[in-house]
Amino acid sequence: MGGDKAVLTGVHFMSGDIACAEGAIAAGCRFFAGYPITPATEIAEHMAARMPEVGGIYIQMEDEIASIAAVIGASYAGLKAMTATSGPGFSLMQENIGLAVMTEAPCVIVDVMRGGPSTGQPTLPGQQDVMQVKWGSHGDYEIIALAPSSVQEMFDFTVEAFNLAETYRVPTFVMADEIVAHMWERVVIPPPENIRIVNRKKPSVSRDDYMPFMPDDDLVPPMACFGEGYRFHATGLTHDERGYPRTQDSEVQTRLVQRLCDKIRKNADKIVRVEEVMLDDADVVVVAYGIVARSALSAVRRAREQGVKAGLLRLITLWPFPGKHVAKAAEKAKAIIVPEMNCGQIVREVERAAKTTPAYHVPKLGENPHTPMEIFAAIRRHG
């Protein structure tokens, strides 16, 4: 541990959930509200111990609805705030996720995915929430979602999620799965001065001239917080740049909602991240994310050993969807293989981006992710 208790440094052996919590602390998170739910409970447990040590606040709320509401309030009070949950709790949060989008409250939501629907398989993995995270709340909006494949990335991507949330004033998601959350691996945590930290833009105009939802050229408004002396109104209703409700004004609705979408869409090239492995001459491209990407990498390497020109496109950013990267990979490929721990979700986006290149879904449900041999068999079958 470093000179104080604020941020761990050095080399550690820890679980994904603990790495996530430490990543949040390193990013400056000082408020956590949550409700226990497998397989994300260890994040809350660790934050309960660590928040008092770093001068932060931990609150166990009565349910997940209250948890995300508290996070939004803490964000508006000026704190970097986070919650963590899994499938059923994630469903309960959807209305207030829409509120966070509409009020442009920067916050981080960690969803450790498990098998569903309903209570499903509380202690086993799934990738069944990756469409819900984009479409779960009502209305038109855009969000950012990252998919870690290792314990190191649970730390790194949680830091990045806070940076993206603060940059674009948008709820940002870490979409882990039970295996990544519960596995233990080596994690290297750099000293604080070597961790890139982004804080939200603050107003540069006088208090009398401040309009809380007037965007800069990047389509993101500077954010004053409660208690800083600025007067403003925050509401989930359609509102103008002053924050005042204008629910009957179609021009205001169009301008507001289009901007909420465009601030992510028009910055997608800055946000999207993928990992490309042996794609230059690939006849068969495997598109995977999360824990499945680890098996996919082994399958691609085995295929190469067998003389099959296979490559891997690992999706780090699920939303905004890396459509340009999929389209580029599909240009020379004969087939795309999409293994997922669901009945078919991201494959739909892959099909749309790949256009005429056929995409073959390899579904798997239950306690075990795809083995390398199962993905290798799909590569041989369609290669």
C-alpha positions in Angstrom: 0.0 0.0 0.0 1.2 3.5 -0.7 1.8 6.3 1.7 -1.9 6.8 2.5 -5.0 4.6 2.3 -6.5 6.4 -0.7 -5.2 4.3 -3.5 -3.5 0.9 -3.5 -0.3 0.7 -5.5 2.0 -2.0 -6.7 1.3 -5.7 -7.6 -1.6 -7.5 -6.0 -3.5 -10.8 -6.3 -7.2 -10.0 -6.1 -10.6 -10.8 -7.5 -12.3 -8.9 -10.3 -14.9 -7.4 -7.9 -12.2 -6.1 -5.6 -10.2 -4.7 -8.5 -13.3 -2.9 -9.7 -13.8 -1.3 -6.3 -10.1 -0.2 -6.1 -10.4 1.2 -9.6 -13.3 3.3 -8.6 -11.3 4.6 -5.6 -8.3 5.4 -7.8 -10.6 7.3 -10.2 -11.8 9.5 -7.4 -15.1 7.8 -6.5 -16.1 9.0 -3.1 -19.8 7.8 -3.0 -21.2 4.3 -3.3 -24.8 3.4 -2.8 -25.9 -0.2 -3.4 -27.9 -3.2 -2.4 -26.4 -6.7 -2.0 -26.8 -9.0 -5.0 -24.8 -11.9 -6.3 -22.3 -11.8 -8.0 -21.6 -8.1 -7.4 -21.9 -8.1 -3.6 -18.1 -8.2 -3.0 -17.9 -4.7 -4.7 -20.3 -3.3 -2.1 -18.6 -5.1 0.7 -15.2 -3.8 -0.2 -16.5 -0.3 -0.7 -18.1 -0.4 2.7 -14.7 -0.9 4.2 -12.7 1.4 2.0 -15.0 4.4 1.6 -14.5 5.5 5.3 -10.7 5.1 4.8 -10.6 7.6 1.9 -13.1 10.1 3.3 -15.9 8.8 1.1 -19.5 7.8 1.8 -21.0 4.3 1.6 -24.7 3.7 1.9 -26.6 0.4 1.7 -29.9 1.4 0.3 -33.2 -0.4 0.7 -33.2 -1.5 -2.9 -31.6 -0.9 -6.3 -34.1 1.8 -7.2 -33.0 3.9 -4.3 -29.4 3.0 -5.0 -29.2 4.6 -8.4 -31.3 7.5 -7.2 -28.8 8.2 -4.5 -26.0 8.0 -7.0 -27.6 10.6 -9.2 -28.1 12.9 -6.2 -24.5 12.4 -5.1 -23.3 13.2 -8.6 -25.2 16.5 -8.6 -23.7 17.3 -5.2 -20.3 17.1 -6.8 -19.0 13.6 -6.0 -17.9 10.9 -8.3 -20.5 8.2 -7.6 -21.0 4.5 -8.4 -23.3 1.6 -7.8 -22.9 -2.1 -8.6 -25.6 -4.7 -9.3 -26.6 -7.7 -11.3 -29.5 -8.7 -13.6 -32.7 -8.3 -11.4 -31.3 -5.2 -9.7 -30.2 -3.8 -13.1 -33.8 -4.1 -14.3 -35.0 -2.1 -11.3 -32.5 0.7 -12.1 -33.7 1.3 -15.7 -36.1 4.2 -15.0 -33.5 6.1 -13.0 -30.9 5.4 -15.6 -33.1 7.3 -18.0 -33.2 10.1 -15.4 -29.4 10.2 -15.3 -29.3 10.4 -19.0 -31.9 13.3 -19.1 -30.2 15.2 -16.3 -26.8 14.4 -17.6 -25.6 13.2 -14.3 -22.1 11.6 -14.7 -22.0 8.2 -12.8 -20.8 4.7 -13.1 -23.0 1.5 -12.9 -21.3 -1.9 -12.7 -23.4 -4.8 -13.9 -21.9 -8.2 -13.1 -24.0 -10.3 -15.5 -25.5 -13.6 -14.4 -27.8 -16.1 -16.1 -31.4 -14.9 -16.4 -34.2 -14.1 -17.0 -35.7 -13.3 -13.6 -33.7 -14.7 -10.6 -32.1 -17.1 -13.0 -28.7 -18.4 -12.0 -27.4 -16.0 -9.3 -23.9 -17.6 -9.0 -23.3 -18.4 -12.6 -22.2 -16.2 -15.6 -24.1 -14.8 -18.5 -23.9 -12.1 -21.2 -27.6 -11.5 -21.3 -27.7 -7.8 -20.3 -25.7 -6.3 -23.2 -28.8 -5.2 -25.1 -30.7 -4.1 -22.0 -27.8 -1.7 -21.0 -28.4 0.1 -24.3 -32.2 -0.2 -24.6 -33.4 -0.8 -21.1 -34.8 2.6 -20.3 -37.4 4.3 -22.5 -36.9 7.0 -25.1 -34.0 7.8 -27.4 -30.6 8.1 -25.7 -27.0 6.9 -25.9 -24.7 5.5 -23.2 -21.2 4.1 -22.9 -20.5 0.5 -21.9 -17.2 -1.3 -21.5 -16.7 -5.1 -21.3 -13.6 -6.3 -19.3 -12.0 -9.7 -19.9 -9.6 -9.8 -17.0 -9.2 -8.8 -13.4 -6.6 -6.2 -14.5 -9.3 -4.7 -16.9 -11.8 -4.6 -14.0 -9.5 -2.1 -12.4 -8.5 -0.3 -15.6 -12.0 -0.1 -17.2 -13.6 1.2 -14.0 -11.1 4.1 -14.0 -11.9 4.6 -17.7 -15.6 4.4 -17.0 -15.4 7.3 -14.6 -13.3 9.3 -17.0 -15.8 8.8 -19.8 -18.8 9.6 -17.5 -17.2 12.8 -16.4 -16.1 13.8 -20.0 -19.5 13.3 -21.6 -21.9 13.7 -18.6 -23.5 10.4 -19.2 -24.0 7.2 -17.1 -21.3 4.8 -18.1 -21.4 1.0 -17.5 -18.9 -1.7 -16.7 -20.5 -4.9 -18.1 -18.6 -7.7 -16.5 -19.7 -11.3 -16.1 -19.6 -13.5 -13.0 -16.4 -15.3 -14.0 -14.4 -12.1 -14.5 -15.8 -10.7 -11.3 -15.0 -13.7 -9.2 -11.7 -14.9 -10.7 -8.4 -14.0 -9.0 -5.5 -12.7 -11.0 -2.4 -10.5 -10.8 -3.2 -6.8 -10.9 -0.7 -4.0 -11.3 -1.8 -0.7 -9.9 0.3 2.3 -10.9 1.0 5.2 -8.5 -1.7 7.8 -8.5 0.3 10.3 -10.6 0.5 7.7 -13.4 -3.3 7.1 -13.5 -5.1 9.3 -15.9 -8.0 11.0 -14.2 -10.7 13.2 -15.8 -12.9 15.6 -13.9 -16.1 17.2 -15.2 -16.0 20.6 -16.9 -17.0 23.5 -14.6 -18.7 26.8 -15.8 -16.5 29.6 -16.9 -19.3 32.2 -17.1 -20.8 34.3 -14.2 -23.5 32.9 -12.0 -26.0 35.2 -13.6 -25.2 34.0 -17.1 -25.0 30.3 -16.3 -27.4 28.0 -18.1 -27.0 24.4 -16.9 -27.8 22.7 -20.1 -26.2 25.0 -22.6 -23.6 22.9 -24.4 -20.1 23.7 -25.5 -18.9 22.9 -29.0 -18.4 19.3 -27.9 -22.2 19.1 -27.1 -21.5 18.6 -23.4 -22.6 21.4 -21.0 -20.3 22.5 -18.2 -21.7 21.3 -14.8 -22.1 23.3 -11.7 -23.1 21.3 -8.7 -25.5 21.9 -5.8 -23.9 24.1 -3.2 -21.5 26.0 -5.6 -23.6 29.1 -5.7 -25.3 28.6 -9.1 -29.1 28.6 -9.4 -30.5 26.0 -11.7 -33.3 23.5 -12.2 -32.7 19.8 -12.9 -35.7 17.7 -14.1 -36.4 14.5 -16.0 -39.0 16.4 -18.0 -38.1 17.8 -21.4 -36.3 21.0 -20.6 -34.6 24.0 -22.2 -31.0 25.1 -21.7 -32.0 26.8 -18.4 -33.4 23.5 -17.1 -37.0 24.7 -17.2 -39.6 22.2 -18.3 -40.9 22.7 -21.9 -42.9 19.5 -22.3 -45.2 20.9 -25.0 -42.4 22.3 -27.2 -41.4 19.9 -30.0 -38.5 22.1 -31.0 -37.0 21.9 -27.5 -37.6 18.2 -27.4 -35.9 17.7 -30.7 -32.9 19.9 -29.8 -32.4 18.3 -26.4 -32.8 14.6 -27.3 -30.8 14.9 -30.5 -28.0 16.5 -28.5 -28.1 13.7 -25.9 -27.6 11.2 -28.7 -25.1 13.2 -30.7 -22.7 14.0 -27.9 -21.9 10.2 -27.9 -22.5 9.4 -31.6 -20.4 12.3 -32.9 -17.6 11.4 -30.4 -17.8 7.7 -31.0 -14.4 7.5 -32.7 -12.8 8.9 -29.5 -14.7 6.6 -27.2 -14.7 3.2 -29.0 -11.9 0.7 -28.2 -11.3 -2.7 -29.6 -8.5 -5.2 -29.7 -7.5 -6.6 -33.0 -5.5 -9.9 -33.3 -4.3 -11.2 -36.6 -7.0 -9.5 -38.6 -4.9 -8.3 -41.6 -5.4 -11.5 -43.6 -8.2 -13.2 -41.7 -10.7 -15.2 -43.7 -12.6 -15.9 -40.6 -13.1 -13.3 -37.9 -14.2 -14.1 -34.4 -16.0 -11.2 -32.6 -16.2 -11.7 -28.9 -16.1 -9.8 -25.6 -15.8 -10.5 -21.9 -14.8 -13.9 -20.6 -15.6 -15.5 -24.0 -12.9 -13.4 -25.7 -10.2 -15.4 -23.8 -11.4 -18.7 -25.2 -11.8 -17.0 -28.6 -8.1 -15.9 -28.6 -7.0 -19.5 -27.9 -9.3 -20.8 -30.7 -7.9 -18.3 -33.2 -4.3 -19.2 -32.3 -5.1 -22.9 -32.7 -6.8 -22.2 -36.1 -3.6 -20.5 -37.3 -1.6 -23.5 -36.2 -3.9 -25.6 -38.4 -3.5 -23.4 -41.4 -6.8 -21.5 -41.1 -6.5 -17.7 -41.4 -8.5 -16.7 -38.4 -8.5 -13.4 -36.5 -10.1 -11.9 -33.4 -11.9 -8.7 -33.0 -12.4 -8.2 -29.2 -15.1 -5.6 -28.3 -13.9 -3.5 -25.4 -16.5 -0.9 -26.0 -20.0 -2.5 -26.4 -21.7 0.9 -26.7 -21.4 2.9 -28.8 -21.1 -0.2 -30.9 -17.8 -0.5 -32.8 -19.6 -0.8 -36.2 -16.8 0.7 -38.2 -14.3 -1.9 -36.9 -16.7 -4.8 -37.6 -17.3 -3.5 -41.1 -13.6 -3.2 -41.8 -12.9 -6.7 -40.5 -15.7 -8.0 -42.6 -14.4 -6.6 -45.9 -11.9 -9.4 -46.6 -13.5 -12.1 -44.4 -15.6 -15.0 -45.7 -17.4 -15.4 -42.4 -17.7 -13.9 -38.9 -18.2 -16.1 -35.8 -19.9 -14.5 -32.8 -19.8 -16.6 -29.6 -21.9 -15.2 -26.8 -23.3 -16.5 -23.5 -26.8 -15.7 -24.6 -29.3 -16.7 -27.3 -28.2 -13.9 -29.7 -27.7 -10.3 -28.8 -24.5 -8.5 -30.0 -24.6 -10.8 -33.1 -27.5 -8.6 -34.4 -25.3 -5.5 -34.3 -22.5 -7.5 -36.0 -24.8 -8.7 -38.8 -25.9 -5.1 -39.4 -22.3 -3.8 -39.6 -20.9 -6.7 -41.6 -23.6 -6.3 -44.3 -23.0 -9.1 -46.9 -20.5 -11.1 -44.9 -22.4 -13.8 -43.1 -22.2 -13.8 -39.3 -22.7 -17.1 -37.4 -23.8 -17.0 -33.8 -22.5 -19.6 -31.4 -24.7 -19.4 -28.3 -24.1 -21.0 -24.9 -26.1 -20.8 -21.7 -25.3 -22.2 -18.3 -22.4 -22.3 -15.9 -19.5 -22.7 -18.4 -18.3 -20.2 -21.0 -17.3 -21.4 -24.5 -14.2 -23.6 -24.6 -11.5 -22.8 -27.1 -12.4 -26.1 -28.9 -16.1 -25.1 -29.3 -15.1 -21.9 -31.0 -12.4 -23.6 -33.0 -15.0 -26.0 -34.3 -17.1 -23.1 -35.4 -14.1 -21.6 -37.2 -13.5 -24.8 -39.1 -17.1 -25.3 -39.9 -17.6 -21.8 -41.5 -14.0 -21.1 -42.6 
